[in-house]
Amino acid sequence: MTGLYSLPTEEAAFESFCGGNLGGEHESCVEIAVIPRTGTASSYILRDSKPEGAGRELRFTVAELNAFAVGWVKRHGLAV
């Protein structure tokens, strides 16, 4: 898929995955949402919840995000 950064995201519903400085003022969370209006859950937005990360985001196709997730799990010896 091309043009991920041109897709509107106003209606994106983010889910947070937190860790690090739990309970602190600047909770360390990674937020992810399906990019709406693509017809399927085929593209995602990934962003940082901390103030210094505001307005910055990465967008991935499902294939790209899955490849990253599988690679991360393998590299770190994690079990799912």
HELIX and SHEET records of a PDB file:
HELIX    1   1 LEU A    4  SER A    6  5                                   3    
HELIX    2   2 PRO A   51  GLY A   53  5                                   3    
HELIX    3   3 VAL A   62  ARG A   75  1                                  14    
SHEET    1   A 4 GLU A  15  CYS A  18  0                                        
SHEET    2   A 4 CYS A  29  VAL A  34 -1                                        
SHEET    3   A 4 SER A  43  ASP A  48 -1                                        
SHEET    4   A 4 GLU A  57  THR A  61 -1                                        
END                                                                             
